[in-house]
Amino acid sequence: MLSMLTFTPASLLRPGAVFGLVLLAAGCATTPRPGAHVPRHGDEIVAAGHFFRTGTPVVLWMDPGGYDAYRVERRFAPLEKADWRTSQEEVRHLNTPNRYNIRRDGLTPEQLERVRGGGWDLPLLQEVVDQFVLHYDVAGTSRHCFDILHDRRGLSVHFLLDLDGTIYQTLDLKERAWHATTSNSRSVGIEIANMGAYGENERNPFDQWYARDETGQVRITIPERFGDGGIRTPGFVGRPARDEPVVGVVQGRELTQYDLTNEQYEALIRLTAALCEIFPKMTCDYPRDDEGNLITRKLPDERLREYGGLIGHYHIQTNKVDPGPAFDWDRVVDGARALKGTGQPLPEAASAETRARGPGRLHRR
């Protein structure tokens, strides 16, 4: 239940505050035994070394089966060829062993010197991060996405969102991941497993990934060459949240896309609520025009510099269209606001019409 999930204000999560709260709660309790195991809940994300609950399954880079963007070697190459020297020889896009670097923009020389060794504190990170960038991966599954980003392109992103709603975190949010060009220093990024959006005359992979089953409903069909796709939920059957592909306009182009799964939306809502709570400068909203409607093209440079909140890759770069016309911005924003308990409504100009038609129109193929 959404109402059952609560978040601790970020101001209370500073190391000193946490220590004080523990002392108050414990009173004269005995100091924990050295070596005592402190279990996690399995829904935490990590920002500047702090663990934050989300209420949805999260696999960290340090967990079994996680995807670790700190590692130099390729994750899916044969072990004897995964080292950096061999990887550099075999993959022309790998120009550096690192897939991330420091969030430098806006830091003073003294702050930069402090954090270059990893010494970020949460309040400083909260001053820097104010955007949550949404991508679709055109890889279909998070495992394949990490293979492409890490092993083949030398790129990174903080989160991967798989078809079954499993979230993978690959880096601490203090790191500057390489996913959104000019917004890298100020943003958190997520790659959502989805095969993307295409124009009428573009080749698309829909026939390989989407098919109707015996019930007549569309299901996601992972091609055999990907095996089980790395999906963690046994026997999972993925279905787009809307049974028909969605047609909408992004960057002035009419595009068709299959929607995310309901499991992905529910996980993304919880992650969004957590991020907007952790980072006070990250408004729980998306870019809107003067009438309150979603902007579906790149933001002007000045507007982009001033904007803090949820943002699509296409709002940052003219050559991008993700997260695509099927992405239901209102479902995510409304759900995250409800989870945060803000009760903030959508602008009247956008609420009724947008909820009725969604971000795009349904289209039968």
N, C-alpha and C positions, 0 to 999 in steps of 0.2 A: 504494500500500500504506500502511495506517495506520502501520505500524511504521517507515516511512521518514521520517515527518514529525516534526520536533523543534522545540521552542520555546526561545528564550533566556530565562532567568529575568528577570523584570521589573527586579530590582535591578541587573542588568548593563546595562540599557538607558538609564540616566541619562546625560545628555550627557558628564559627566566620565569616567564609566566606559567609555563607548564610545570616547572619545578615547584613553584609556589603553590599551584593548585594541588599537586600531588601531596605536598606536605599538609595542606589544609584538610584534604580528604582522608589522609592516612592517620593523621594525628600522631600518636606515638607508635605507629606500626613498626615492626621490625624491618630493617634494611633488607632488600631482596638478597637472597643467597647468590653469591657469585656463580655464574654458569647456569642460572635458572633460565629455562626456555621461555621466551615470550612469543606466543603464537600470533600470527596475523589472521585476519578474517577472510582474506582473499578478494577484497574489493578496494584495496588501497591504491592510490596513485602517489607519486613522490615528487615533491617540489622543494628544492634546496635542502634535501635530506630529511624533510618532514613527511610523515605518512598522513594521508587524508582519505577518509572513507567516501565511497561513491554510491554504495548500494547496488552495484552490479559487478559481475565477475571481471577481474583484471588480472592478467598475467604479466608480471614484471620481467625485465631483462635478466634479473637474478634468479628467477624461478625456473624449475624444470620445464622444458618446452617453450621457454621465452625466446624473444628475438633481441639480441644484444648488439646495439649499434656502437658500443664502445670497443668491440673487438676489431682487430686489424684484419684477421684472416677471413676469407669468404666462408659464409655459413653453410652453403650447399655444394661447394666444390669437394671433390675427393680430398680426404684429410692430408694426403701426401702432397697435394697441389694447392692447399688452401692458404699457405703462408703468403706474406706480402710480396716477396720477391717474385714468386711464381705468378701470383695474381696480377702483378704489374706487367709481367711479360705477356700474359694471356688475354688480358682485358684492356683494351685501349682507353676506355673511359676512366680507369682508375689512376688518377694522377697523384694522389696523396693517400697515405694509410688512414688518415682521419676522415670521418664522415660528419663531423660537427666541429664547432669552435666556440669562442667566447662571445657572449652578448656584449658588444663593446659600446654601441651607440648610447650617448647620453651619460656615460660614466666619466667621472673625473679621473685624472691620472692616478690619484691615490686609491680610488675605488677599483680601478682596473688592475692595479698592482696587487690589491688584496684578493680579487676574485680569480686572477689568472692561475692560481694554484688550486682552485676549487672552493675557495672560502666565501661562497655566497651566503648571506643571511636572508631570511625570508622577507623582511621589510624592504630590503634593497631590490629583490626580485619583483616584489609587488609594485614597485615604482617603475619598473622597466616593461613588464608584460601587460598588454592591454588588448590583444587581438587573438581570436581563436579561428584559424584558417581551416576551411573544410574543402577536402579534395575527394574525388572518386579515383580509384586506383587503376582502372582498366586492366586489372590483373585477375580479378574474379574472386580471389581468396587472399587472406593476409599472408599466408606462407609464400605464395607466389609473388606478392607485392614486395615483401622483404628481400626475396631473392633478387628481384629486379633493382630495387633501390640500393641495397647494400653490396651485393656481389657483382652487379653488372654496371651500375651507373655512379657509384661512389656518392650517393645522396642519403638523406635520412629524414625522418619525421618522428615526432614524439610518440604518437599513438597510431595503431592500426585497429580498425574495427571490422571484425570478420562477419560472415553471413549469419552465424548463430548468435550474434550479439556479444561475443567475447572481445574484450578490449585488451590489446597488447601495448604496454609501454616500453619503449626501446631505450630511452634516455631520461635522466632526471630533467625536470622542466627548467632547471637553471641553464641548461645547454642551449646553444644556438644551433638548431637543426637546419638542414639545407633543403628547403621545400617550397619557399615562396619569395624568392629574390629579395625585393626591397623591404619586405615585412619580416624577414627572418629574425632580426635582432629583437623585435618587440612581440613576437607571436608564439603561440603553441599551435602545432599542426596535427591534423589527423587524416589518414588515408582510409577511406571507406571502401570496402570490397563491393564493387559494382562495375559492370562492363561499359559504362559510359553513355554518352549522347552523340548522335550522328545526324547529319543532314540527309536529305532525300537521296542525293546522288553519291553518298559516301558508302563504302563497304562497311558493314557492321557484323559483329559476331553473334547477333541475337539467336540465329538458328542453332548455334552450337551450345548456347548457355540457357536458353529458355524453351520449354516445350509444355504442351498440355498433357496432363495425365488422364487416367480413366475417368476421373470426375469432371473433366473439362476445365479444370483450373490450371493456371500456369505454375510450374515449378522450376526451380533452378537446377540445371543439369550440368554438373561439373564434368568437362571432357575427360575421357579415360586417361589421357596422357598425364593428368594431374593427380591420379589416384583418388584418395579421399579428400584431397585439397587441404589436409591439415585441420579440418574442422574438429573441434574438441568435443562437441556434443554428440554422443553416439546415436546413430540413426537419424540425424537431423535432416529434415526436409525443408529447404528454403523456398519461400514464396514471396514474390513482390507484394508490398502492402496494397497495391492496386493491381487488379488482375490484367488490365490492359496497359500497353505502353502509353506513356504520356508525351504529348507534343507541346512544346513551348518555345519561346524566343529568348535566346541568350546572346549577347554581343550583336544583336540585330539579325541573328540567324535562326531559322526555324529548325528545331532539333527534336529528335525522338529518343526517349530513354525509358527503360524499365525502372520502377521505383525500388527503393531500399526494402529490406524485409522489416516486418514489425519488430523483430528482435533487435535489429540494428537501431531502429528509432528509439526503442525503450532504453537501450544502453546509452545512446547518445544524449538523450534527455538528462539522464542522471549524471553523466560526465560533464555536460554543459553546466548544470546546476552547481556541481562541485567547483568547476573552474571559475565561474562567475562569483562564487563565494570566496575562493582563495585569492583572486585577483580583483581588488575593488575597482580598478580602472576599466575592467572588462564589462561593459554594459550587456545585459542579457537581452539583446536585440540584434537585428540585422539592418543593413543599409536601406533607408527608405527615401522616397522622393518627398516633395512638399505636400503631397496628398496622402502620405502614409503608406504608399505601396512599395513593394520590393523593387529595388534598382537592379536591373538585369544586364548591366554592362560595367566596364571598368570605371571606377570612381576617378574623378579629376584628381590630379596629384595633391592639390591643397586639401581637398576633402579627405583623401586617403591618409594624409599626414595627421589630420585632426581626429580621425575615426578610431574609436575603441569599442570592440564588441565582437559578435560573430560575423564572419566575413567569408565570402567565397573566393576561390582562387581567381575566378573571372573578375572580381572586383579589384584585383591587384594587377593583372596582366591582360592585355588585349588579345593575346593568342591563346587564352585558356577559357574553357566553358564549364569547368567543374565547380560545384557539385551537380550541375545540370538542371534542366527544366523540371524533372520529376521530384527533385528534393523538396520536401515539405517543411519550409522554414517555420511556418506558424505552429506546426505540430511540435517542433523542437523547442521553440521559444516559449510557447504557451505552457508546455509541459515542464520546462525548466523553471519558469517563473512560479508555477504552482508548487513545485518541489521546494523552491527557496522560500515560499510563503509570502512573496511580495504582493500577490494579488493584483499586479499591474496589468490593466487591460490593453488590448490592441487599440490603436487609433480607430475611431469610428469609421473613417473613410476606407479603411482596409479590412476591418473585421468581418462584416457580413459577406461582402463580395468575395474576398479572398478565401474564406473558409468554404464558401459554396463551390467555387470552381477549382480550388487548389492552385498550386504554382503553375500548372500547365493544364491543357485539356486532354481528355482521354481520346485515344485513337485506336481503332481496330485495324490490325494488319491483315 
